[in-house]
């Protein structure tokens, strides 16, 4: 349909060009023809002047003695004039001839008549009497046909002075025929030239309109298609969806599907954006090849794709189709010598039953898609009564983004106690959100949302900046504490993370050895190769690394073989049962011994009573954290508590 519209528009444009180029050609032709006609007439008059000059010089002037014509001619003069002009009159080269005085008297006439049609007051006669030659074509000549009339002064040979006016009528038919023939020949040549010119202009018009159509089509294609994958973009996807909805309001139905790739950011961060771009192109091709020819596949932005499936009225068949598409999409792909398996979540909304507007379809499909990210199938159909955690997640993302901009986040700190001395050696930064409506939120309320979005990087940068600013403040107040900051698996999947941390340290003026970064062993295992490189780069900067929640992951021991780790933090799951549980005692002693043999400090998390603290100290554990000493609080509260206890030892 769009191509037919462009074709009609192109034909109309060519017609306009054709008419526009024809008009100046016609005008030019008319002007040139008129010019040729004027040139022909001018040549005829010039020829008449020349012929009259010959008659005056060869026949009239020699026959005169130089007397004033107002006194008449002598007999010999009249005879000589008759003899000199008879031959021209006889042969028809002259129609009429009059010799007149300046007063207008006819001194000689070829036919003996003494009257002349040109009065003395005529401007042409007066001009000839003044010495100029006047020539013009008269339509009603002496014989009733067009003739050239020439009036010129007569100069006597005897004295060289003008003595009268010669009036000569010359035949115009032959001259007119010659002028007409010349004009026709010129017009023929002109017509051929103009036809050629018009053909060239028509060719230019056709080429220009075709080029404009191609340019318009290319511009429209660029405006409605994704430059990376060549698929329809969000705008064209919306148009296709609206058309499908219009058909669906009649008698048809269909489905709108949103597809979101899982872990796409890790591909970009780990392998580079060129690999991410190639992955998007492969996904676009696989989706297109897996669906029907009348289905539409679009890239909506980032790693999100949209599908419009017209005629999808059977829900079970549609879900089965999408399950097959998801399976074909999951085929392995090799990017930069790394083999990946493409995983994606599908959210499905049927129209017009579930929604009859584009916005409604997108909202419902988006909700189903995010539900699919946490479900077992990966293909979820929107249900009106189904829970909608995705909407909460989307709202949370938007509010968290605003919280970062409006500085609504807060840092609380939990001290790390040296068990042998009871001295505070460092604090761990724990982020909180001072929500304007819901109050102070713990990290469990919003960190999972940040982890699943692009907010985790700016959130981590904010925590690092604020923790180092606070570090400078408590150091200036006389507290010699290091600061520990938790980082996520997403942070360790970027090779640029070490440079980011170094930049923040430099900007805040804090030595690298005053900063500890804590990661979970499961986070390290997420992308072990890249994480190992990032941890090594951080260690080279002088930043100590800690393995948090050690013991609950299944990859901890294997990672300790390759990671440059300064501290192991035993998960609270093994601490709460001490000292009553024999199994926990064995495990904790083993971890303490393993850590020391690897050259690591060992810290126990979740210490909540004195007996556990004493047992850990006796088992050789280096540090402890927990509510036994202090709940997470602003650093000023920690400092006040430390000062309130003699020798810096905190008590419950």
N, C-alpha and C positions, 0 to 999 in steps of 0.2 A: 504493500500500500504506500509506504513511504517512497519507494523507488518510482511508483507511478506518479505520485505528487511531484517529485523532483523532475520527472520527464516532462510533465505538463508545464511546470514552471519554466523548464529549459526551453520548450517550444515557444512559449509566450515571450520569453526573453529574446529568443532568436528572431521572432517576428518583429519585435520592437526594434532590434538592431537593424533588421532588413529595411524596415520603413524609414528609420532614422538615417541610414546610409543612402537610400534611394533618393530622398528629398534633396540633399545637397547636390547629388549627381544631376538630377533633373534641372535644378536651378542653374548649375554650372553650364549644362548644355544649352539652356535658353540664353544665358548671357553670352556664351561663345558664338552661338548662331547669330544673335543680334549683332555681335561685334563683327562677324564675317560679313554680314549684310552691310553694315556701315563702311567696312573696308572696301567692299565692292563698289558701293556708291561713290566713295572718295576717289577710287581709281578711275571711275567713269568721269567724274568731274575734272580730275587732273588731265585725263585724256582729252576732254573737251577744251580745257584751257590751252593745252598744247596745240591742238588742231587750230583753234582760233588764233593763236599766236603766229602759227605758220601762215595762215591766210592773211593776217594783218601785215606780216613782214614781207611775204613773197608776192602778194597780189595787190594789196591795198596801198601800202606805203609807197612802193615804187611808182604807182600810177598818179600820185598826187604831187602837186608843185609846191605845196606848203601854204596855200592860201587859206584864209579863214573860211570854214565850211558854211558859216552863216551867210556868206555872200554868194554861195552856190558854186557849182563846178563849171569849168570850161568844157567846151565840146570835146577837145582831145582827152581831157581827164576822164570824162564820162565814158568815151569810147574805150580808153585803156582799162577802166574798171570793168566794163562789160566784158571785154575780151578776156580779162584775167579771171573773172568769176564764173563765166558761162560754163566752163568745163566742169567746175566743182558742182555747180547747180545741176548740170545735165547728168552727171554720174551719181547724184544723190548723196554725195558726201556732205553737202550743205543743203538744208531745207529752205531757210530764208536768210537774207543778208540785208542789213540796213546800215547806212553810214549817216550819222546824225551830228549836227552841231551841238555845242554845249547848251544852246537854248532849246534843243529838242527838235529842230527842223530836220526833216529827212533830206539829206543832200543826194543820196543815191539809194536805190532800191532795186533788187534783182528782178522784181516783178513790176516795177514802175509805180508802185503805190507809195504814197507820201505819208501814210499813217503808220503808227507803230503802237503795239499794245503796252509798251513800257513807258509810263509817264515820266516826265522830267523829275517829278517829286519822289519817284521811287528811290529808296535807299540804295538799291543796286546801281541805278543810273548815276546817282550822285557820287557813289564810290568810284565808278569807272571814270567820271569826269574829273575826279580828284587824283587819278593816276593808278587806281587799283583795278585788278581783274576780278570780276564777280561771275561765278558760274553756279547754276542750280538746275535741277530737273523740274520741268513744268509738265503737269499731267495733261493739260489741254494745249498742245502745241499748235503751230500754224495749220497743220493738216488734221487736227483733231486727235492726234496720238501723242504719247509722251515724247518729249524732246529735251535736249540739253541746251539751255540758253546761256550764252556767254556774252558778257558786256565787258569791253576792255577799251582803254584809250588808244587812239590812232595817232601815231607819230610820223610826221612827214620826214622823208629822207633828206630833204633839202635843208631843213633848219634844225631837225632833231627835237622839235617841240610838239607837244600834244595839240592837235587841231580839232579833235572831235571824238565821238564814241562809236565804236563798231559794235553792232548788235547782231550776233550770229546764232541761228537755231540749227543744231546738229541732230541727226537721227539718233534716237536712244534705243531702238529695238535691238539692234545688233549688239550694242554695248550691254543692254540689259540681259540679253541672252547669254553673252559671255560672262557677265557677272553672276547670273543665275547658275551657269554651268560650273564656274569656279566655286561658287558658294555650295552647290550640291556636292562637289568633290570634297570640299573642306568639311562639310557637315558629315559626309560619309566617313571620312577619316576620324572626325571627332566622335561620331556615334560608336565606331569600332573601339576607339580609345576609352570612351566612357563605359561601354559595355564591359571592356576588360577591367577598367577601374572598379566598376560595380561588382564584377565577379571576384576581384581581389578583396574588396570590402566585405562581400558576402562570406568569402572564405574566412576572413579574419573574424567576422561576427560569429560564424559557426564554431571556429576554434575557441574564441573567447568564451562563448556561452558554454561550450563543453568543458573548458577549463574551470569556469566558475561553478558549473554543476559538480565537477569532481572535487573542487575545493570545498564547496558547501557540504558535499557528502562526507569528505574527509573530516571537516570540522565537526559535523554532526556526529560522526562516528567517535571522534575523540571526546566530544562532550558527553557521550552516552556509554562509553566503554572504558574499561580499566586498562591503563597503559601497560601494566605489567603482564597480565594474563590474557588480554584481549576479550575478556568476558564482559557482558553488560555490567554497568556500574549501578550504584544505588538509585540514581534518577531513572534510568531505563527500567530497572527492576520494579520501581514504584509504578511506572506507566504500564508495564506488562501486568502487574498485579491488579491495577485499576481496570484494565480491559478484561481480565479474567473475572473480576468481580461483577462487571457489567453483564457479561455473559451468564455468570452464575445466578444473577438476580432474575434471569429469564427462566431457563430450564436446566442449566448446567451446574456443576459443582467442581471443587478442586481442593488442593492443599497448598499451604505455604509452609516452607521448611527453612529453618535457620540452622546453619552448620558452623560450629566453632571448633578449631583445632586445639587439641590439648598439648600443653608444654611447648607451644610455638616460640615463646619468648626465650626458652632455654636454647633452642636451635639458633636463634639470632645471636644470643649472647655467647654461645660456645663456639659455633662454627662461622659466625659472621653473617652480615645481612645478605651477602650474595647467595649463601646457602639457603637462607630463609626465603629469598625471592624465588630460587629454583624450586623449593618445596611448594610454594604457592602455585607456581605454574603447573607442577605435576598434579597437585590436588585439583586444579581447575580442569585439566585434561581428563583425569580419572572420573570426576563427577559427570562431565559432559558425555564421556563414552559409556557410562553406566546407565544413563537415563534414556528416555524416549526422545525422538526427534522433535516432538512438539512441546517438550518440557524446556524450561528456561533455567539456566545456571548463571548466577551473577556473583561477582565479588563485591561485597558491601563495604569493605575497608578492613585493614589489618589482616587478621587471620579468620575473618568471618565471611561466610558465603551464604547466599540465599537461593532457594529453589522454588519455582512455581510449577505445580503439577496440575494442569487442567484435566478435568474428567476423572479425578481421583475420588470417586464417590464411595468406594469400598474401603473402609478403614483398615481392615485386616490385611487386604492385599497391598495397600499403600505402605503399611508398617513393614510387611515382609519385603517389599521392594526396597525400602530404605535400609533395612537390615542387610540386604545383599549389597547395596551400594556402599554401606559402611564397611562391610567385609572386604570388598574390592579396593576400597580406599586404603585399608589397613595394610596393603601389600608393602613389602620392604622397599626402601629406596636408599641408594648410596649417595651421600653428599660428602665431598672432600675425604674420600676413603673411610667414611663413617656410615655404617648401616643403621638406618632408623626404620621404625614401624610407625606409620601415620595413624594417630588416634584422633577421633573427633566425636563430638556430642551433637545429636540431632534433636531439634525441637519442632514439633509438628502441630499445625493448627488448620482445621478444615473450614472451608467457607462454602456457602454462607451460614452454615449452622453455628459455628463457634464465634464468628465475627463477620460483619459486612462492611467494614472499613479497613483501609490499609493499616492505619494506626493500630486498630484493634488486633488485627492479625499479627502484626509485628510484636506487639506487647505480649500476646498469648504465646506465640512461638518462642519468644525470648525467655519467658518464664519456664516453658517446658524444656528448653535447651539447657538452662542452668540447673534445672532439676535433674536432667540427664547426666550432668557431670558428676553427680553424687549417687546416681542409681546404678543398677547392675547391667542394664541393657544398652545404654547409650543412645537409644531412640525412644523419646518420650512424647506422647500425644497429650496435648493440653486438655485438662478436664476442669470444668467449672468448680467442682467441689474439692479439687486436689489442693493440698497445702502448697504455698507459693514462697518458699524460702528465697527463690531467685529475686523476687521483687524486693524483699528485705535486704538482700545482698547488694542489689543495685542502689537502693536508697542509702545503705551503709557506705558504699563506695563514694557516692556523691557527697555525703556528709563528711566522710573522712578526708576527702580532697579539700573540702571547705575548712575542716579543722586544721589541716596543715597550713593553709593560707592565713587563717585567723588566729593562729598560735593558741589553740585550745588544748594541746597536749601538755602533759606534765611528766616529770621524771621523779620517781621515788627511788630510794637507795636502801639496799639491805647490806649490813656490814658483814665482812668476812673475818672471823675470829681465829687467831692463832691459838690452837687448843693448849699448847704447852704453857703459854704465858697469859692468855686471856686478852691479848692486845689486838686492837683493830688494825689490820694491815691493808685492807682495801674494802671497796664497796662495789656492789653490782647494781647497775642502772636498770630499773624496771619502768616501762612506759605506762602511763595512765592517760585516759581521755576525759577531760572535764567537759562532758556533753552539756550543752545549754539547757536541755530538757530532761535528760535521763540521769544527770548527776555524774559522779566519778565512775568511769567504766574501767574494769580490769582488762588486761590485754587479751584474755580469752574471748572477749566480746567483739573485738575488731581485727586482731592480728590474722585470723584465718581469711578474712575478706581481703586484707592487704596482700596476703600470700598468693591469692588466686588472681590478683590483678597487677597492674603496673605501679601500684602505690607502694610496694614494699621497698623499692629503691629510694624514693624521696623520704619515706618514713625512717629508714635506717640512717640516711644522711642527717636527718633532723636530730635523731637520738645521739649520734656521734658529736655533732656540733654542740648540742646542749650539755651533754655529759662533760665535754672538755672545757666548756665555759664554766661549769660548776666546779670542775677540778681546779681551775686557776683560782676560783674564789675560796675554796676550802684550804688550798695550799697557802694562799695569802693569810688565812686565819690561823695557820700553824698546824694543820692536820696533814700528816704525811701518808695519805691513802692513795693507792692505785685505784683505777676505775675499770670495771668490766662491762662490756656491752655485748648483748646477744645479736648475732647475725643469722640470717636465714639461708636455706638452701639456694634460694634465688640469687642471693648476693654472691655465694661461692661459685655460681655457674657462669660468672662474668670475669674474664681475665683482666678487666679494667678496674676491678674492685680494689686491688691493692693500691693502685695509683690514686683512686678516690680517697682512700683512708689517709694516705701520705699527704695529699693536698689539704685535707681537713686538719691534720695534726700541725702542718706548717702554718696554716692560717690562724690557728688558735694558740700557737706558740707552746705546745706541750711536747715533751720528749716521748718518743715511741715506747720506751720501756715503762712508761706510766700507764699505758693502755693495754688491757687484756681483751681479747675477742673470744667469745664463747659460741661454739657451734655444737649441735647435737650430732651423735654418731650417725644417725639416720640421714641427717642433712649432708654429711660428708659422703655417705654412700650414694647419694642421689645421682651425682655425676663424678665418680671417683677420680678420673683422670684430671679433669679441669680443677676440681676442688683441691687435689694434691698440689697442682701448680700454683693456685691462688694462695694456699696456706704457706707454701715455701716462699713465695714472694713477700708475704706479710712477715714471716719470720726473719727474712733477710733485712727488712726494715727495722728490726728490733722489737717487734710487737709479739707479745706472748699469746699463744693459742691454747684454749682449754676445750676439752671434750666434755660437754654438758650431758646430763642424764645418762651417764655411762652405765651399761649393764642391761638396758632394756632393749637395745638393738641387737641384731644378729650379725652385724658386720664389724663390731667394735675391735676385736682382736686383730682382724686382717688389716684394718686401717691403721692401727698403731704401729704396724711394721713399716709403713712408708711415710706417715705424717710427722712433721716436726712439731710435737705437742709438748707444752710445758706443764700442763695440769690436767688431771682427771678428776671430774666431779661425780661422785657416786650418787645415783638416783635415789630419791627419797623412798622409793618402794622397798629398798633393802635396809633403810635406816629405821623406819618406824617400828619394825619388829624386834630391834635390839633392846636389851641383851637377851630377851627371852627365847628367841628363835635360834636353834642350833644351826639350821641351814643358812639363815641370814648372817650369822657370825662367821661361818666358814667362807661364804661368798665375799663378805666385806673384807676379811683378813686377806683373802686371795687377791682382791683388787688392790688393796693397800700395798701388798708385797710386790705385785706386778708393776704398779705404778712406780714404786721406788726403784725397782730393778731397771726400769726404762728411763730413769732419771727425771721422773715427773713428780711434782707436788700433788698430794691427794686431798681433796676437799669433800666433806660429807654434807649433803643437802637435806633440809627438812628436820634438823635437830630441834626437838621441842621439850626435852626434859634433861635434868642434870645427870641422871644415871647414864643416859645414852652418850652425853658429852664425855663423861668420865671414862666410859668403856672405849670410845673412839680414841681418846688421848692415850689410854693404855695400850691400844692396838697399834699405835704409831701413826694414826691419821694426823695430817698436818694442820688442816683448817676445818672449821665448821660454819654453817649458815643455818639460820632457822629462827622460829619465834621464841626460842629459849632466851635469846638476847634482845631482839628487836624486830618488830614488823617493818616492812618497807615503808619509809618515811622520807620527807624532804631532807636534803643533806644537813640543813641547819638543825633539824630535830636530832639527827644522828650525832652531830657535833655536841649539842647540849647534853645528850645522854652520856656521851663519853666523858665530858667534863664533870658530870655529876657523880661519877664513880671514881673512887680513889685509885690511883695508879693506872687509870684508863681501862680497868676491867669491867665489863658489863655484866650485870646479874639480872636474872629474870624478874 
